[in-house]
Amino acid sequence: MRTTVRSKYAMAKLEPYIFNTVLVVLLLGITALTLYPFWNTIAVSFNNAADTTRGGITLWPRKFTMQNYRAVFSSGTIYHAFLVSVARTVIQTITGVFFTSMIAFTLSRRSFVLSKPFTVILIVSMYLNAGLIPGYFLMKQLHLINTFRVYIIPGMINAFNFVVIRTYMRSLPESIIESAKLDGCGDFIIFIRIILPLCLPVLATIALFIAVGSWNSWFDTMIYASGRVNLHTLQYKLMEFLQSSQSQSKSAAAIGAMGMAQNLASSMVTPVSIRAAITVVAALPILVIYPFLQRYFITGLNVGGVKE
């Protein structure tokens, strides 16, 4: 009897250690599976293009080279496109967060008579879209085609971001706003000095969403601003470069098939290596910014998890 009790007591003491060990091993395995594709992409981007075609690249490049990155940055326009992308991302993030949160604050006030109708209109826009062609003609009528404004104005208000911010604002105590009004503050002062600081976690989360979407966007450049080279973004330039490398690869394969260029492939980059280098170049700025917003991002995701 005593032996049974002792064994049960020993197992009870070991249970937390066993559970923590299994949990750590499981999480490390999930982390490795998550990081492997990106790490493999980095390895491929630093590997010789001709050697990459053999396959078998895992964690380290077999033949280290910077040729893939030299090819990506060989065009002088890539640096201007980078500046355009940075300007677009910064301005669109600031304007998107500010104007969306302003509308969310207005429509989160239960005293506002038209709150429900305007909210319904915004939510309906999440599910119904006029389409690409009507959208293009709308931009054309607004004189936004081939202008930098086409990157900013359409993204000032986002229905999904509005719903997230409004939900957070409705969780704030009404007494805070009432106290500010008793002190003589107007709605705009309340919004700027009280509401925005209190909503910093959710605003940082939305800012990250907008920044990532804006940085990765290239399709709107192709549709609305392809006519002006000085408005091309980094993602659009990288997409053009990838298509160009794929075309060159097919041409080289055709020439090689005719026996005219046996060693041509060894001196060229390949679509696989260029795609890996482009992925690293495109993802690096977001990876640099994300750690600074991570704590706000996690807090924003937990909005509504605890109610008092």
Residue pairs with C-beta under 8 A, 6 or more apart in sequence:
38 283
39 59
40 57
40 58
40 59
41 276
41 279
41 280
42 276
42 280
43 57
43 58
43 59
43 60
43 61
44 52
44 57
44 61
44 272
44 273
44 276
45 68
45 69
45 273
45 276
45 277
45 279
45 280
46 61
46 64
46 65
46 66
46 68
47 57
47 61
47 62
47 63
47 64
47 65
47 273
48 61
48 62
48 63
48 64
48 65
48 67
48 273
49 65
49 67
49 68
49 268
49 269
49 270
49 272
49 273
49 274
50 265
50 266
50 268
50 270
51 62
51 63
52 270
52 272
52 273
53 265
53 270
53 272
56 62
67 269
68 269
68 273
68 274
68 276
68 277
69 277
69 281
71 245
71 269
71 274
71 277
72 78
72 238
72 241
72 274
72 277
72 278
72 281
73 79
75 237
75 241
77 229
77 232
77 237
78 234
78 237
80 230
81 232
81 233
81 234
81 236
81 237
82 234
84 148
84 230
84 231
84 232
84 233
84 234
85 215
85 233
85 234
85 235
86 285
87 148
88 148
88 151
88 152
88 214
88 233
89 211
89 214
89 215
91 151
91 152
92 151
92 152
92 155
92 210
92 214
93 207
93 210
93 211
93 214
95 152
95 155
95 156
96 155
96 156
96 157
96 158
96 161
96 206
96 207
96 210
97 203
97 206
97 207
97 210
99 156
99 157
100 156
100 157
100 158
100 161
100 162
100 165
100 206
101 165
101 195
101 196
101 199
101 203
101 206
102 191
103 122
103 157
103 162
104 162
104 165
104 166
104 169
105 169
105 191
105 195
106 112
106 115
107 115
107 118
107 119
107 122
107 162
107 166
108 115
108 166
108 169
108 170
109 115
119 166
122 157
122 159
122 162
122 163
123 159
123 163
125 159
126 159
126 160
129 135
130 138
132 223
136 145
136 223
136 224
139 145
139 150
139 154
139 224
142 153
144 150
144 153
144 154
144 224
145 224
145 225
145 227
146 224
146 225
146 227
146 228
146 231
147 225
147 231
148 231
150 220
150 224
150 225
151 214
151 220
151 225
151 233
154 220
155 210
155 214
158 210
161 206
161 209
161 210
164 202
164 205
164 206
164 303
165 199
165 202
165 203
165 206
167 303
167 304
168 199
168 201
168 202
168 300
168 303
168 304
169 195
169 199
171 303
171 304
171 307
172 195
172 198
172 199
176 194
176 198
177 190
177 194
177 195
180 189
180 190
180 194
181 190
185 193
185 194
196 203
200 296
201 296
201 299
201 300
201 303
202 300
202 303
203 296
204 293
204 296
204 297
204 299
204 300
205 293
205 296
205 297
205 299
205 300
205 301
206 300
207 293
208 289
208 290
208 293
208 297
211 286
211 289
212 286
215 235
215 282
215 285
215 286
216 235
216 282
217 233
217 235
218 233
218 235
218 236
218 238
218 239
221 231
221 232
221 233
221 235
221 236
222 236
222 239
225 231
225 232
226 232
226 236
234 281
234 282
235 282
238 278
238 281
238 282
241 274
241 278
242 271
242 274
242 275
242 278
245 269
245 270
245 271
245 274
246 271
248 268
249 268
249 270
249 271
252 261
252 264
252 265
252 268
253 265
255 261
255 264
256 262
256 264
256 265
290 297
